[in-house]
Amino acid sequence: QVQLVESGGGLAQPGGSLRLSCVASRNILSIYPMGWYRQAPGNQRELVARIHSGGRTNYADSVKGRFTISRDNAKNTVYLQMNSLKPEDTAVYYCNAQIQIRDYWGQGTQVTVSS
């Protein structure tokens, strides 16, 4: 079992930046895939970015070139650097860990992009 705690959300202006952090309660980052998902009101939860145990990353088309997922194994922390934010990026962002057949989720952090 693992607990995930997100932080770093808030209000940003269009074109601005935010960095989200997700701290895992134990050292899993180098073993299992970690990802960021988001869910806007009325929408399904969608994958934003994922980093695999070997370091390979993949991104949703809507965030390619603007968002970067990274990790610090020593700190059990995954980051999502979000640049050139758009109003349509507004959502609750969730950290995810895929451990064998089970998904673990953080509590979510709100990101609002508005002028």
N, C-alpha and C positions, 0 to 999 in steps of 0.2 A: 504494500500500500504506500501511497505517496500523497503528500499535501502540496498544493501549488498556490502561491500567493502573488497576485499581480499588483503592480503599482505604476504610477506615471501617467495615468489618464488625466483629462481635464479639458479646458476650453482652448482652442487655437483658432487663429484667423486663417482664412484661405491663403494658401501659399506658405503657411507656417510649418513648424516642426514640433513633434513630440517624440519622446522615447519611452516605451513601455518596458517594464522589467517583470520577470516571473522567477521567483525563487522556489526551488524544489526542496522538500524536506530531507531528501537523501540524494546520494550521488547516482543519478540515472542518465545524465545528459550524454555521456559517452557511450551509452549502451542502447538507449531507445530513442525513437524519433520524438522530437518536440515540435509543437506548432502553435501558431496563433490563429484563432478563428474570430469572426465577428458576427453580430446579429443586430440588424436594424429593426425598428418597430414594424411589424407586419411581414417581415422577411424571415426566411430560413437562415439558420446559422451556416456560414460559409467559411471555407478555408482561405486564409490570407497568405500564410507563409509556413513552410515547414523546413526544419533542419534535421537531417538524418544522422545516425550515429557516426558515420564516416565523414560528415561535414558537408555532404551534398545538400543543396537547398533547392526549393521550388516555390514559386509564387503564383498567386492568382494574376490573370492578365491585367486586371484593373489596377494593380499596384506595382507591376514590374517597372523598374527604373526609379521608383519613388520610395519604396520601403526596403529595408534590409534586415534580415533576421541574422542573429549571431548568438554566440554563447560563450560563457566563461565557466569551464568545467570546475575550476578550483572553487568558484563561488556558487556552484549549483544554480546558475542563473542564465536565463535566456532573455534576449533583448529583441525588441522590434523598434528600429529607428524609422520613423515616419516623416518624410519630407514632402514638400509641395502638396500639403494637405488640401483636400477638396471637401466641399459640404457633403458630398455623397460618401465620404469616409466616416461620417457620423454613425456611431454604433457602440454597443457594448462589446469590448474585446476580451476574449477568453484565452487563457493559456491551456494547452492540451499536452498530455503525455500518453503515448500509446505503449502500454506495457503488456506484452504478449497479446492476449485477446481482449484486453480491457482498456477503456478510455478513462483517463482521469482529467478533471477540469478544475480550474480555479474559480473564484467567485465572480470574476469579471470586473472590468474597469471601464468607466464611461469615457468615450472620446466624442467631443462635440466640436465641429468645425463650423464656425459662423462669424460673420463680421458684425 
